[in-house]
């Protein structure tokens, strides 16, 4: 197992985090063996998937910023963006402060593609739902809610 980054945690949290990451890795490996790797949309290239992933992760990113992230020229980035706009997976919106800049946002269809690709946990959960007790399902739900609340607090702090 690869070493975890130093999160600057106290020893008790660090020990729990180590165990959580180790268990999560085992869950990932077992889920992969049950349901296989993430499905890749047949009509998208890997570079288009990368673009969509960046736009979904950073809604409002500018085309030139995306090109820099991908390490491609402006015309190449523009072509990738255009194909995803044509597929209705991203939209371009004029920047309110600088009309020369177009901001990129995922459409609901684009978010659905990313969700489908990132659905291994959901697919694995579907396979084991009948084997989990109601108590275990409740525990998973409470854990997911705690994670969501922490992510929302962090996002609010960064805003």
C-alpha positions as CSV (number, residue, x, y, z in Angstrom):
1,X,0.0,0.0,0.0
2,X,1.3,3.5,-0.8
3,X,2.1,5.9,2.0
4,X,-0.6,8.5,2.8
5,X,0.2,12.1,2.6
6,X,0.8,14.0,5.8
7,X,-2.5,15.7,6.6
8,X,-1.1,17.3,9.7
9,X,-3.4,15.2,11.9
10,X,-3.0,14.5,15.6
11,X,-1.9,10.9,16.3
12,X,-5.4,9.5,17.0
13,X,-6.9,11.0,13.8
14,X,-3.9,9.9,11.8
15,X,-4.3,6.3,13.0
16,X,-8.0,6.4,12.1
17,X,-7.3,8.0,8.7
18,X,-4.7,5.3,7.9
19,X,-7.2,2.6,8.7
20,X,-10.0,4.4,6.8
21,X,-7.8,4.7,3.7
22,X,-6.7,1.0,3.9
23,X,-10.3,-0.2,4.2
24,X,-11.4,2.1,1.4
25,X,-8.7,0.7,-0.8
26,X,-10.0,-2.8,0.0
27,X,-13.6,-1.8,-0.7
28,X,-12.4,-0.3,-4.0
29,X,-10.6,-3.4,-5.1
30,X,-13.5,-5.7,-4.1
31,X,-16.0,-3.4,-5.9
32,X,-13.8,-3.4,-9.0
33,X,-13.7,-7.2,-9.0
34,X,-17.5,-7.3,-8.7
35,X,-18.6,-4.6,-11.1
36,X,-15.6,-3.8,-13.2
37,X,-13.9,-0.5,-14.1
38,X,-15.8,2.7,-14.8
39,X,-17.6,2.7,-18.1
40,X,-16.3,5.1,-20.7
41,X,-18.8,6.8,-23.0
42,X,-18.3,5.3,-26.5
43,X,-18.7,8.7,-28.3
44,X,-16.1,10.6,-26.3
45,X,-12.3,10.5,-26.6
46,X,-10.2,10.3,-23.5
47,X,-9.1,13.9,-24.1
48,X,-12.8,15.0,-24.2
49,X,-13.4,13.1,-21.0
50,X,-10.5,15.0,-19.4
51,X,-12.0,18.3,-20.6
52,X,-15.4,17.4,-19.2
53,X,-13.9,16.3,-15.9
54,X,-12.0,19.6,-15.5
55,X,-15.1,21.6,-16.4
56,X,-17.3,19.6,-14.0
57,X,-14.7,20.0,-11.2
58,X,-14.2,23.8,-11.9
59,X,-17.4,25.2,-13.2
60,X,-16.8,28.6,-14.7
61,X,-13.2,27.8,-15.9
62,X,-12.2,29.9,-18.9
63,X,-11.2,28.2,-22.1
64,X,-7.6,29.5,-21.9
65,X,-7.3,28.3,-18.3
66,X,-8.5,24.9,-19.5
67,X,-6.0,24.8,-22.3
68,X,-3.2,25.6,-19.8
69,X,-4.3,22.8,-17.5
70,X,-4.4,20.3,-20.4
71,X,-1.1,21.6,-21.8
72,X,-2.6,22.2,-25.3
73,X,-2.7,25.1,-27.6
74,X,-5.6,27.5,-27.7
75,X,-6.9,26.2,-31.0
76,X,-6.8,22.6,-29.7
77,X,-8.6,23.5,-26.5
78,X,-11.2,25.4,-28.6
79,X,-11.8,22.4,-30.8
80,X,-12.2,20.1,-27.8
81,X,-14.6,22.6,-26.2
82,X,-16.6,23.0,-29.4
83,X,-17.1,19.2,-29.7
84,X,-18.4,19.0,-26.2
85,X,-20.7,22.0,-26.7
86,X,-22.1,20.2,-29.9
87,X,-22.8,17.1,-27.7
88,X,-24.6,19.3,-25.2
89,X,-22.2,18.3,-22.4
90,X,-20.8,21.8,-21.6
91,X,-22.0,25.4,-22.2
92,X,-20.1,28.6,-22.8
93,X,-21.2,31.7,-21.0
94,X,-19.8,35.2,-21.5
95,X,-17.8,36.5,-18.6
96,X,-19.6,39.3,-16.8
97,X,-16.5,41.4,-16.4
98,X,-14.6,40.6,-19.7
99,X,-16.7,39.8,-22.7
100,X,-13.6,38.4,-24.5
101,X,-13.6,35.5,-22.0
102,X,-16.1,32.6,-22.2
103,X,-16.7,30.6,-19.0
104,X,-17.4,26.9,-19.3
105,X,-20.0,25.0,-17.3
106,X,-21.2,21.4,-17.4
107,X,-24.7,20.8,-18.6
108,X,-26.9,18.4,-16.7
109,X,-26.1,15.8,-19.4
110,X,-22.4,16.4,-18.9
111,X,-22.8,15.9,-15.2
112,X,-24.7,12.7,-15.8
113,X,-21.8,11.4,-18.0
114,X,-19.4,12.1,-15.2
115,X,-21.7,10.6,-12.6
116,X,-22.1,7.4,-14.7
117,X,-18.3,7.2,-15.1
118,X,-17.8,7.6,-11.4
119,X,-20.5,5.1,-10.4
120,X,-18.4,2.2,-9.2
121,X,-19.5,2.7,-5.6
122,X,-23.2,2.9,-6.6
123,X,-22.9,-0.1,-8.9
124,X,-21.2,-2.1,-6.1
125,X,-23.8,-0.9,-3.5
126,X,-26.6,-2.1,-5.8
127,X,-25.0,-5.6,-5.9
128,X,-24.7,-5.8,-2.0
129,X,-27.9,-4.0,-0.9
130,X,-29.8,-7.2,-0.2
131,X,-26.9,-8.5,1.9
132,X,-26.6,-5.4,4.1
133,X,-28.6,-5.2,7.3
134,X,-30.9,-2.2,7.8
135,X,-28.5,-1.1,10.6
136,X,-25.6,-1.2,8.2
137,X,-27.5,0.7,5.5
138,X,-28.4,3.3,8.2
139,X,-24.7,3.5,9.2
140,X,-23.7,4.0,5.5
141,X,-26.3,6.7,5.1
142,X,-25.2,8.5,8.3
143,X,-21.6,8.3,7.1
144,X,-22.5,9.7,3.7
145,X,-24.4,12.6,5.3
146,X,-21.4,13.3,7.6
147,X,-19.1,13.4,4.6
148,X,-21.5,15.6,2.6
149,X,-21.8,18.0,5.5
150,X,-18.0,18.3,5.9
151,X,-17.6,18.9,2.1
152,X,-20.3,21.6,2.2
153,X,-18.7,23.3,5.2
154,X,-15.3,23.3,3.4
155,X,-16.9,24.6,0.2
156,X,-18.6,27.4,2.2
157,X,-15.3,28.3,3.9
158,X,-13.6,28.6,0.5
159,X,-16.4,30.8,-1.0
